């Protein structure tokens, strides 16, 4: 485990003897941590190792796991660097780096012993946490480890010799041979040896379980030659949990927590797209009249119920494509693609009347709460090229509606 001390120097917070011995160092059974990195590795670690660690700490956010190879003389070791992030008030930064090492030179020596090597290879493949799948030049499966069986729901005997597309969703099968050719033509062994294949969002694809369910996965692929024939070997990692988390975070980032409506950010992104694709569209801003009085008279819980009721009615205001969202506080917004000024005004006024007739139940006081809204509507014109200008026009129209007595729609 590597960290930075207050002066910005690399320190080792934990390390086993095997790692110290990996590059040729001598392990001290009485070693007490933390200890300066240079005290342990200055004489034996390649300079690139130190530079890579400092580069990881210099980033503003945690990077994906990276793998590095270092070779010098008879030493050949492979390191896996996994940054561990920590949330702070200023954002997320790298807190520590977990480094694991593998003696590739020792592995190379074992390669001279075919029987031992084959046994170790089979054990390693079957013990691997990630799925490992290989296919031949005819795109038939030649290797399928235990983790692959757990991931895809097949026993190895059921898929060995079968087309690799058995493991792919139907819509990706036709294009798979083309993608394999592209990979094979672009494959650069020298580059891959210098920079090991990374597994990150750029390698995200989809697999298909035996039961038909779709599995989001990451893959790292290598092209190898065995007895003058070519095979492609892929390490496949299930990222279902990560995909669910990313979708949850994306939804939280674009959704208003109280009403479930798109929030200001999502609304602005939607309108930004309309500015680039639609010649005619309208937007409006609505504000609940005297909302402060509702909160004062009935309590903030009742006020929240009014906001939720307004959101529910707003999402069903028209059968036309539209986006209804929360702008902030008691203000809500709508974007109406392909709606000119007259149509947008009619939709807005119909919605205003629905709110005027709508009542929100107040369980605690055993009575209903009535409310009205004021709306400012604008339609994009030829001079409007940015969101700020459009929304300022809508805001001025809303202000006129308020000044003119509320519970009305004004066009801007």
C-alpha positions in Angstrom: 0.0 0.0 0.0 1.5 3.3 -1.1 0.4 6.8 0.2 1.8 10.3 0.4 3.1 11.9 3.6 2.4 15.5 4.5 5.5 16.6 2.6 4.4 14.9 -0.6 6.9 12.0 -0.3 5.9 8.5 -1.2 5.5 6.2 1.8 4.8 2.5 2.1 2.0 1.9 4.6 2.0 -1.9 4.3 4.0 -4.4 2.3 4.7 -8.1 2.5 8.1 -9.7 2.2 7.3 -11.3 -1.1 6.8 -7.9 -2.8 10.1 -6.5 -1.3 11.9 -9.5 -2.7 10.2 -9.3 -6.1 12.6 -6.7 -7.6 15.6 -8.1 -5.7 15.3 -6.3 -2.4 15.9 -7.9 1.0 13.0 -8.2 3.4 13.4 -7.3 7.1 11.1 -9.3 9.3 11.3 -6.5 11.9 10.3 -3.8 9.4 7.9 -1.2 10.9 5.5 0.7 8.7 5.0 3.3 7.4 8.4 3.7 5.9 9.7 6.0 3.1 9.3 4.4 -0.3 12.9 5.2 -1.3 14.2 3.5 1.9 12.8 0.2 0.6 13.0 0.5 -3.2 15.3 3.3 -4.2 18.1 0.9 -5.2 16.0 -1.8 -6.8 12.8 -0.4 -8.2 12.9 1.0 -11.8 12.4 4.8 -12.0 9.2 4.3 -14.0 7.6 2.8 -10.9 8.2 5.8 -8.8 7.1 8.2 -11.6 3.9 6.3 -12.2 3.0 6.3 -8.6 3.5 10.1 -8.4 1.4 10.6 -11.5 -1.5 8.6 -10.0 -1.5 10.8 -6.9 -1.3 14.0 -9.0 -4.6 13.2 -10.7 -7.8 14.9 -9.5 -9.8 11.7 -9.4 -9.2 8.0 -9.2 -8.1 6.3 -12.4 -9.0 2.9 -13.6 -6.7 0.0 -12.6 -3.5 -0.1 -14.7 -0.9 -2.8 -15.3 2.7 -2.0 -15.9 5.6 -4.3 -17.0 9.2 -3.6 -16.0 12.1 -5.5 -17.5 15.8 -5.0 -16.7 18.4 -7.8 -17.2 17.1 -10.9 -15.7 14.3 -9.0 -13.8 10.9 -9.0 -15.3 8.0 -8.1 -13.0 4.4 -7.0 -13.7 2.7 -4.6 -11.4 -1.0 -3.9 -11.0 -1.8 -0.4 -9.6 -5.3 0.1 -8.2 -5.9 3.7 -7.0 -8.2 4.0 -4.0 -10.2 7.2 -3.9 -11.3 9.4 -1.0 -14.1 11.9 -1.1 -13.3 15.4 0.1 -15.1 18.8 0.0 -13.1 19.7 -3.1 -13.9 16.5 -4.9 -12.6 12.9 -5.2 -8.9 12.3 -5.1 -6.5 9.3 -4.9 -5.9 8.5 -1.2 -3.8 5.3 -1.5 -2.6 2.9 -4.2 -2.8 -0.8 -3.8 0.1 -2.4 -5.7 0.3 -6.1 -6.5 3.3 -7.7 -8.2 3.9 -10.9 -10.3 7.3 -12.4 -11.1 7.1 -12.8 -14.8 10.7 -14.0 -15.0 9.9 -17.0 -12.8 6.9 -17.7 -15.0 9.1 -17.6 -18.1 11.4 -20.1 -16.5 8.5 -22.4 -15.9 7.6 -22.1 -19.5 10.6 -24.3 -20.2 8.9 -27.1 -18.3 5.9 -27.9 -20.5 4.1 -30.3 -18.2 4.5 -28.1 -15.1 3.6 -25.0 -17.2 0.4 -26.7 -18.6 -0.7 -27.7 -15.1 -0.1 -24.3 -13.7 -1.9 -22.7 -16.7 -5.0 -24.9 -16.3 -5.1 -24.2 -12.5 -4.7 -20.5 -13.0 -7.4 -20.3 -15.7 -9.9 -22.3 -13.5 -9.1 -20.3 -10.4 -9.4 -16.9 -12.1 -12.1 -14.7 -10.7 -12.8 -13.3 -14.2 -14.3 -15.3 -17.0 -11.7 -16.4 -19.6 -12.9 -17.4 -23.1 -10.9 -18.2 -26.2 -11.9 -18.9 -29.8 -10.2 -20.1 -32.9 -10.0 -18.6 -36.4 -13.4 -20.1 -37.2 -14.8 -18.2 -34.2 -15.6 -21.4 -32.3 -15.0 -21.5 -28.5 -11.8 -23.4 -27.5 -11.5 -22.5 -23.9 -14.2 -21.7 -21.3 -13.1 -21.5 -17.6 -15.2 -22.1 -14.5 -15.8 -18.3 -14.0 -17.1 -18.1 -17.6 -19.6 -20.9 -16.7 -20.8 -19.0 -13.7 -21.1 -15.8 -15.8 -22.9 -17.2 -18.8 -24.7 -20.2 -17.3 -23.1 -23.0 -19.4 -20.9 -25.9 -18.5 -17.7 -25.9 -20.6 -18.7 -29.2 -22.4 -21.8 -27.4 -23.6 -20.0 -24.6 -25.4 -16.6 -25.9 -26.4 -16.6 -26.1 -30.2 -19.8 -23.9 -30.4 -19.8 -20.4 -32.2 -18.6 -17.6 -29.9 -21.8 -15.7 -30.8 -23.7 -18.1 -28.6 -22.5 -15.8 -25.8 -23.7 -12.6 -27.5 -27.1 -10.8 -27.7 -28.9 -11.5 -30.9 -28.5 -7.9 -32.2 -24.7 -8.0 -32.0 -24.1 -11.4 -33.7 -24.2 -10.4 -37.3 -21.5 -7.7 -36.8 -19.2 -9.8 -34.7 -17.0 -11.2 -37.5 -16.3 -7.7 -38.8 -15.3 -6.5 -35.4 -12.9 -9.5 -35.0 -11.3 -8.7 -38.3 -10.9 -5.1 -37.3 -9.2 -6.1 -34.1 -7.0 -8.6 -35.7 -5.8 -6.1 -38.4 -5.1 -3.4 -35.8 -3.5 -5.7 -33.2 0.1 -4.6 -32.3 1.8 -7.2 -30.1 4.8 -4.9 -29.3 2.4 -2.1 -28.1 0.4 -4.6 -26.1 3.4 -5.9 -24.3 4.5 -2.4 -23.3 1.1 -1.4 -22.2 -1.1 -4.3 -20.9 -4.7 -4.4 -22.0 -6.9 -2.2 -19.8 -10.4 -3.0 -18.7 -12.4 0.2 -18.5 -15.6 1.8 -20.0 -14.0 1.9 -23.5 -14.1 -1.9 -23.6 -17.6 -2.2 -22.3 -19.9 -4.6 -24.3 -22.7 -7.0 -23.6 -22.9 -10.7 -23.2 -26.0 -13.0 -23.0 -26.7 -15.5 -20.3 -28.1 -18.9 -21.1 -31.5 -17.8 -19.8 -31.5 -14.9 -22.3 -30.7 -12.1 -19.9 -28.3 -9.4 -21.0 -25.0 -9.0 -19.1 -23.0 -5.8 -19.2 -19.3 -6.8 -19.3 -15.8 -5.5 -19.8 -13.3 -7.4 -22.0 -9.6 -7.4 -22.6 -8.6 -9.3 -25.7 -5.3 -10.8 -26.9 -4.4 -12.4 -30.2 -2.1 -15.4 -29.8 -0.4 -18.0 -32.1 -0.6 -21.7 -31.1 1.0 -24.3 -33.3 0.8 -22.0 -36.3 -2.9 -21.3 -35.7 -4.4 -18.1 -34.4 -6.6 -17.8 -31.3 -8.2 -14.9 -29.6 -8.4 -15.0 -25.8 -10.6 -12.6 -23.8 -10.8 -11.9 -20.1 -14.4 -11.0 -19.4 -15.5 -9.2 -16.3 -19.1 -8.8 -15.1 -19.9 -5.2 -14.4 -23.6 -5.5 -13.7 -23.2 -4.0 -10.2 -21.2 -1.1 -11.6 -23.7 -0.5 -14.4 -26.6 -0.4 -11.9 -24.7 2.0 -9.8 -23.8 4.3 -12.7 -27.4 4.3 -13.8 -28.5 5.2 -10.3 -26.0 8.0 -10.1 -27.0 9.3 -13.5 -30.6 9.3 -12.5 -29.8 11.0 -9.2 -27.8 13.6 -11.0 -30.7 14.5 -13.4 -33.8 13.9 -11.3 -35.4 16.1 -8.7 -35.6 14.0 -5.5 -38.9 15.4 -4.2 -41.1 15.1 -7.4 -39.2 12.6 -9.5 -39.2 15.1 -12.4 -36.2 15.9 -14.6 -34.2 18.6 -12.7 -32.8 21.9 -14.1 -29.7 20.2 -15.5 -31.7 17.6 -17.4 -34.1 20.3 -18.7 -31.2 22.5 -19.9 -29.6 19.6 -21.7 -32.9 18.8 -23.4 -33.4 22.4 -24.6 -29.8 22.5 -25.7 -30.5 19.6 -28.1 -33.6 21.3 -29.3 -31.7 24.4 -30.2 -29.5 22.3 -32.4 -32.2 20.2 -34.1 -35.6 21.9 -34.0 -36.5 25.1 -35.9 -39.7 25.5 -33.9 -40.3 24.8 -30.2 -41.6 26.5 -27.1 -40.8 26.6 -23.5 -42.7 27.9 -20.4 -42.0 28.6 -16.8 -44.8 28.3 -14.2 -44.9 29.4 -10.6 -47.3 28.5 -7.9 -49.2 31.6 -6.8 -48.8 32.5 -3.1 -46.9 29.2 -2.3 -45.4 30.8 0.8 -48.9 31.2 2.2 -49.5 27.5 1.6 -46.5 26.6 3.6 -47.3 29.1 6.4 -50.9 28.0 6.7 -50.6 24.2 6.2 -47.0 23.4 6.9 -44.1 22.4 4.7 -45.2 18.8 4.4 -48.5 20.0 2.8 -46.4 22.3 0.6 -44.4 19.3 -0.6 -47.6 17.4 -1.3 -48.7 20.3 -3.5 -45.4 20.2 -5.4 -45.8 16.4 -6.0 -49.4 16.8 -7.1 -48.4 19.6 -9.5 -45.7 17.4 -10.9 -48.1 14.5 -11.5 -50.6 16.6 -13.4 -47.9 18.4 -15.4 -46.4 15.1 -16.8 -49.8 14.4 -18.4 -50.5 17.8 -19.8 -50.4 16.8 -23.4 -50.0 13.7 -25.6 -47.4 15.5 -27.7 -43.7 14.9 -27.1 -42.6 17.2 -24.2 -40.4 17.5 -21.1 -41.8 18.7 -17.9 -39.4 19.4 -15.1 -38.7 21.2 -11.9 -36.7 24.4 -12.2 -36.3 25.0 -8.5 -38.5 25.8 -5.5 -42.1 26.3 -6.6 -41.1 26.9 -10.3 -41.5 24.3 -13.0 -40.6 24.3 -16.7 -41.7 22.6 -19.8 -40.2 22.2 -23.3 -42.6 21.6 -26.2 -40.9 20.4 -29.5 -42.5 21.5 -32.7 -45.0 23.7 -30.8 -45.5 27.2 -32.1 -46.6 30.1 -30.0 -50.4 29.6 -30.3 -50.2 25.8 -29.6 -47.9 26.3 -26.6 -50.2 29.0 -25.2 -53.2 26.7 -25.5 -51.3 23.8 -23.8 -50.1 26.1 -21.0 -53.6 27.6 -20.4 -55.2 24.1 -20.4 -52.7 23.1 -17.8 -53.4 26.3 -15.8 -57.1 25.5 -15.7 -56.4 21.9 -14.6 -54.5 23.2 -11.6 -57.2 25.7 -10.8 -59.7 22.8 -10.6 -57.3 20.5 -8.8 -57.4 20.0 -5.0 -54.7 18.4 -2.9 -55.9 16.4 0.1 -54.5 17.5 3.5 -54.9 14.4 5.8 -53.9 16.1 9.0 -56.4 19.0 8.7 -59.0 16.8 6.9 -59.5 19.3 4.2 -58.2 20.0 0.7 -55.7 22.6 -0.5 -56.4 24.6 -3.7 -53.8 26.5 -5.6 -53.3 28.3 -8.9 -50.3 29.0 -11.1 -48.9 31.7 -13.3 -47.2 30.8 -16.6 -44.8 32.6 -18.9 -44.6 31.1 -22.5 -42.1 31.8 -25.2 -41.4 30.4 -28.6 -37.9 30.2 -30.2 -37.4 32.8 -32.8 -34.6 33.2 -35.4 -32.6 35.4 -33.1 -32.6 33.0 -30.2 -29.4 30.9 -30.3 -28.8 30.2 -26.6 -30.7 28.9 -23.6 -30.1 31.9 -21.4 -31.8 34.3 -23.8 -34.8 31.9 -24.2 -35.2 31.4 -20.4 -34.9 35.1 -19.6 -37.7 35.8 -22.1 -39.9 33.2 -20.4 -39.0 34.6 -17.0 -40.1 38.1 -18.0 -43.4 36.7 -19.4 -43.9 34.9 -16.0 -43.3 38.2 -14.2 -45.9 39.9 -16.3 -48.4 37.1 -15.5 -47.7 37.7 -11.8 -48.0 41.5 -12.1 -51.3 41.2 -14.1 -53.1 39.4 -11.3 -51.7 35.8 -11.3 -53.5 32.6 -12.4 -52.9 33.5 -16.0 -50.7 32.8 -19.0 -48.5 35.5 -20.6 -46.6 35.1 -23.9 -43.2 36.6 -24.3 
